[in-house]
Amino acid sequence: MTINCKGTLVDVSTPKVMGILNITPDSFFDGGKYTNERDMLTQTEKMLKEGATFIDVGAYSSRPGATHISEEEELQRLAPVVRLLVKSFPDILLSVDSFRSRVVAEAIGLGAAIVNDISGGKMDAKMFETVAKLQVPYIMMHMQGTPQNMQQNPQYTNVVIEVLSFFAEQLFALRQLQVNDVLIDVGFGFGKTIDQNYELLQQLSLFKSLEVPILTGVSRKSMLYKLLGITPQEALNATTVANTIALLNGTNILRVHDVKEAMDAVKITGQL
């Protein structure tokens, strides 16, 4: 199972790790932490050295209740960082975390390699045709509602079946447009209760039936720290436990804040 990133074929049948670089001032865990070039470069270099295959950079905070920002502001935050990282790390496989087609098109033009869309094509009608035109890997996440309202009252009859159906429908539309490399992300914490998140984690292997790579992002999320009565800063061990379960259930890519610990989980589960 491979994905084509700027002409490099990445084999994800052996799980890979995607390191998160948030350049937003208000992300739930590391908001405001990487605001200058030196800090961004140091953190990116650290994640690459620890074994990250991909770096995911986002300029729009999608935590529950996050402040909505304009497309212009998102681009003003994101574009200089994409330029900086591509110049400093010429071989970097950069994923751009945005649901706006114009933002991702500009970022890919500056050297990013992957599109990571939290809305799965639902918040920008031009996203699918843009990805088809760019011919880059597309990570399609499931989210109920928007970041501003998604956690107010998530409702499902059967969360697993509904998320599976969403992906089947969106994958069909993408295939009609001949988008070749699609990955799915069930969207832990995006319009789901704690119980629904764990139901998805338990049943994650069912999503292998879609025959596309699975990306999992549970790093330091509220499904972990609220359950345990701790803070996101204290949730590294919980993250490793959840990542391990995800790997055992067929995850191909772990999206994380802490690369070394995720790589440990990949190596250990790879021995089984």
N, C-alpha and C positions, 0 to 999 in steps of 0.2 A: 504494500500500500504506500504509494509515493505521492508527494505534491510537488509541483513545479514552481520554484521561487526564483524568478529572474534567471531562468535557465539552469538552476541547480535543482536536481531531483533529490528531495529529502524523503528518506524512507521512514515513515511513521509507524510501521508495523512493530518496530522497537520504539517504545514510548520516548517522547522528547519533552523538553521543558521550555516554557515560554516565560521569560522574566518580565515583570511589570515595571514600567517607568511612568509614574503619574506626574504630570506637570501641572496639575490642577491645584489651586490653593485649598480646596475643600473636600478632597477624597477622604473616605472614612478612616483609613489607616495611616497613609503617609502623605496626606494633603499638606502642601506647603513645604515639604521636605527637600524637594529638588527644584529650586527656583533659579539657580545660577548655573552657568556653563560648567564650572569646575565640578560641582556636586553631581550634575547629570552625567558627566563623562566618567567620574569616579565610580558611580553606582553601576553604570552600563558596563564598564570594564570588569568590575567585580562579578557581575552576573554572567558575563561571557566566560570569564576565567573559571567560574564554578561549574560551567557546563551547559548554560542556556543555548539552545539552538536558535531561538527567536527572542526578540525584544519587542514588547507591545507598548506603544506609546499613545497616551490619550490626553486630550486637552479639555474634555468635557466630563465633569464629574457625574457619574450615573448612580451614586449612592441614593438610597431612598430619601425623597424630599429635597434632592439637590437643587441648587439654583440653576434655572435655565439661562444659558448664554447664547448670544447671537452667533450666526455662522461666521461673521467677520471676526469676532473676538476669538472664536475657536481657532480660526486660521492664523490669526496673529500670534497666538500661543504656540501653535503646532509647527508651522512652516519653518521657523528658525531652528527648532530642535531637530526636525528631520534632516535639515541641511547639515547641522552640526554633527549628528551621529553618523550620517553617511560619509561625511568628509573624514571624520576621525577613525571610523571603523569601516573601511571600504567593502569588506566582505559581510557586513552585518545583514541579517535577514530581519527587516523591520516590519512589524505589523502595526497598522494604524487603526486605532480604536475610535471609530466615528460612525454615526448613522446617516451622515449627510454625503450625498454623492459628489458634490463639488469639493468638499474637504478631502475626501479620499482620492479623487482624481488629481488634485494638486499635490497631495502627499506622495502618490505613486510616481508622478512626474518628477518629484525631487529625489526619488530613489528608494522609497518604501517598497515592500515586496508583497504584502498581504493586507487584505481588508478584514477588519473585525467589527461586525455590525451588531450591536446589542438589540436592535429592533427586528432583525431577520428580514429586512426589506420593507417593514411596515410603516416606517416613519418618513420615508422618502421614496416616492413613486418612481424616481429615476435611478434608484440604486442598482437594480438588477441589470438594466441595460448598460449602465456605466461599468459594472464589473465585467459584463460580457465583452464590452469594447476594450477594456484594459487587459483582459485575459490574465488575471491574477487570482491566486487562491482567495476564497471568500469564506470567512467564518460567520455562520448564520446562527445567531442566538435566539432563544425564545424568551419573550417578555410579555407579561400581561399588563396592559396599561402603559404608562410612561414613568420615567424615574421620579417625577413629581408626585404621582398618585398610586404607583404599583403596589405599595405595601399597605394601603388603607383597608382594603377588604378583598383579598384574592379569592375568587370563586371558581371551583371546578366541580364537575360531576365525577370525573376520573382523571386526575392530573396526568398520569402516564399516557393514557390513550389520547388525551387532547393534545399533549405536546408532540407525541408521535404523529398524529394526524396533521398538525401544523407543519412539521418538517416534510412529510410526504407531499403535501400540497405545494410548498415552496420549492422543494427539490424538483418537482415536475416542471414548474415555471422556469427554473434556472436551466434545466436540461433543454427546454424548448429554445432557449437563447444560446445554447451550446457553451455554457459555463462549465469548464472541465473539472476544476478542483474546488469542491465544496466540502467544508467541515461543519459539524454541528456542535452546538453548546446548549445544553438544556436550560441554562440560565438560572443556576442556583441563586436564590434570594431576589430574583426579579419577578415580582408578582406571585410569590409562593409563601405559604405559611411554613413554619419550622417542620411540621409533620409532612407537608407536601414535598419539601426539599429532601427529607430522608427517604420518602417513598421513591422519589426519582433516583436517589443514590443507590438504593437497594435494587432497583429494577434497571439500572443503567445498561446492563448487557442486552436488554431488549432492543436498544437503539442500534445495535450492531446489524440488525435486520435491514437497516437503510443502506448498508454497504458503503458508508462514507466514514472518514475518520471522526472520532469523537474528541472534542476538547472539553476539559473540565476546569472550572474556576471556582474553587471553594476557599481560597486562601484568606484566612483570618475573618471570614464572613460571620454575620450575626447568627446564622444557623448553628455555628459552633460556639461563639462566645456567649450568646444569650442562653443557650441550653446549659452551659457550664457555670453561668453567673460570673464571668470574667470579662476582661476588656480585650479589644482586638490586639493590643500589644502583648497580651498574655496567651494568645491563641496559636502559637507556633506548633506546639505539640499536638493540639487538636487538629490543626491543618494537616499535619503529617499523617495522622490516623485516617482522616477523610480522604486524603490523596491516595493512601494505600488501598482503601476500599475501592476507590474509583479505578485504580490501576488493575486490581483483581477482577473488576467488572468490565474491562475492555477499553478503558480510556487510552487514547493515543498521544494526547498532549496535555500536560498539566500547566495551567497558567497560574503563576505564583509570585509572591513578593520575595520569597526565600528560596533561592535556587539550590543551594548546597543540600538542604534538607530534602527537597523534592528529588534531586538526583540520587540521594541515598535510598529513597523509597523505590525509585525506578530500578536501581541495581539489585536491591534485595528481592523485590517481586520478580525480577528477571531470572532469579535462580530457581523459581518454583516450576 
